Amino acid sequence: MAIFDVFKKKKKKPKKERKPTKVEKPKEKVEEKVKVIEKPLVSVQPQRPRKKETGKAPLILKSAHVTEKATDLAGKNQYVFKVFSDSSKQEIKKAVEEVYGVDVLKVRPIRVKRKQRRLGRTFGWRKGYKKAIVTLKQGQRIEILPR
């Protein structure tokens, strides 16, 4: 009945004990040298540096919005970006800080509605979009269009 041998439980083989190498010391000697240290009542753990979230910016920022009004705002330390329609203020702020390495003070999102356009007798719609005006900390700049 070789077919039913597949369903039988296999016997476990005993594990072989590992021999200590020249570098390792036997466990018995190490345990003797360990001293008991009293722990303080308050445990202080070192703070780890926080990991930066990467890869979110391409899902938030589409492009810089370059118009006459946007270039005038750049003189007032405000920059305009086209963003995806489901992005929030906090997400936009993190994305701009991640990509350009600046401190963002304020984000003002604006939803531009779609508009009806006509070509001859046919009517259509121009797409709507969302843009955000980002105010930076004084003295910081973003070079949107390289010269």
C-alpha positions in Angstrom: 0.0 0.0 0.0 2.5 2.6 -1.1 -0.2 5.1 -1.9 -1.3 5.5 1.7 2.3 6.0 2.9 1.9 9.6 1.8 -0.6 10.3 4.5 1.4 8.8 7.4 3.1 11.0 9.9 6.8 11.3 9.4 9.0 10.8 12.4 11.0 13.8 13.4 14.8 13.3 13.4 16.6 14.5 16.6 18.6 17.7 16.0 22.3 17.5 16.3 24.0 19.7 18.8 26.2 22.3 17.3 29.9 22.3 18.3 31.3 25.6 19.4 33.8 27.0 16.9 37.1 28.6 17.9 35.6 32.1 17.8 32.5 31.2 19.8 32.7 30.4 23.5 30.6 27.7 25.1 27.3 28.9 26.5 28.1 27.8 30.0 31.0 30.1 30.4 29.1 33.1 29.0 26.3 32.7 31.5 28.7 32.8 34.4 30.1 36.2 33.4 26.7 37.9 33.0 25.9 40.3 35.8 22.5 41.4 36.8 22.0 45.1 36.4 19.1 46.9 38.1 16.8 48.7 35.6 15.7 52.2 36.3 12.0 52.8 36.9 11.7 55.0 33.9 13.0 53.5 30.7 14.5 55.9 28.2 14.7 54.8 24.6 16.8 56.6 22.0 14.6 58.3 19.4 15.0 57.0 16.0 15.0 59.4 13.0 11.7 59.3 11.3 11.6 57.8 7.8 10.7 60.2 5.1 7.8 59.2 2.9 9.0 59.0 -0.6 7.1 58.4 -3.8 4.0 60.4 -2.8 4.8 63.5 -4.7 4.1 62.2 -8.2 0.7 61.1 -7.0 -0.1 64.6 -5.8 1.7 67.2 -8.0 1.0 67.3 -11.8 3.1 70.3 -12.9 3.8 73.9 -12.2 1.1 76.3 -13.4 2.9 78.9 -15.5 0.8 82.0 -16.3 1.2 85.8 -15.9 -0.6 85.8 -12.6 1.6 82.8 -11.4 4.8 84.6 -12.2 3.6 87.8 -10.4 2.8 85.6 -7.3 6.3 84.2 -7.5 7.6 87.7 -6.6 5.4 87.5 -3.4 7.0 84.1 -2.5 3.9 82.2 -3.7 3.9 79.4 -6.3 1.1 77.8 -8.2 0.9 74.0 -9.0 -1.6 71.9 -10.8 -2.5 69.0 -8.5 -4.7 65.9 -8.7 -8.3 66.6 -7.8 -8.5 64.2 -4.8 -5.4 65.6 -3.0 -5.7 67.5 0.3 -3.9 70.5 1.7 -1.6 68.4 3.9 -0.7 66.1 1.0 0.1 69.0 -1.2 2.3 70.6 1.5 4.2 67.3 2.1 4.7 66.8 -1.7 6.1 70.3 -2.2 8.4 70.0 0.8 9.6 66.6 -0.4 10.3 67.6 -4.0 11.8 71.1 -3.6 13.1 70.9 0.0 11.5 74.1 1.2 9.3 75.0 4.2 5.6 75.6 3.3 3.6 78.0 5.4 0.2 78.0 3.7 -1.6 76.0 0.9 -4.7 77.4 -0.8 -6.4 74.9 -3.1 -8.6 76.1 -5.9 -11.0 74.0 -8.0 -11.4 75.3 -11.6 -14.7 74.2 -13.0 -15.1 72.7 -16.5 -16.3 75.0 -19.2 -18.5 74.4 -22.2 -16.8 75.0 -25.6 -18.2 75.0 -29.1 -16.6 74.0 -32.4 -19.1 74.7 -35.2 -22.3 73.0 -34.4 -20.8 70.6 -31.9 -20.6 71.3 -28.2 -18.0 69.9 -25.9 -16.4 70.5 -22.5 -13.0 71.8 -21.5 -11.7 69.8 -18.6 -11.8 71.2 -15.1 -8.8 70.8 -12.8 -7.5 71.7 -9.3 -4.6 74.0 -8.6 -2.9 75.1 -5.4 -1.2 78.3 -4.4 1.7 77.5 -2.1 3.2 80.1 0.2 6.8 79.5 1.2 8.8 80.7 4.2 10.5 84.1 3.8 13.8 83.9 2.0 13.2 80.5 0.3 12.7 80.2 -3.5 11.7 77.5 -6.0 13.1 77.6 -9.5 10.2 76.3 -11.6 11.6 77.1 -15.0 15.3 76.6 -15.2 17.1 79.4 -17.1 
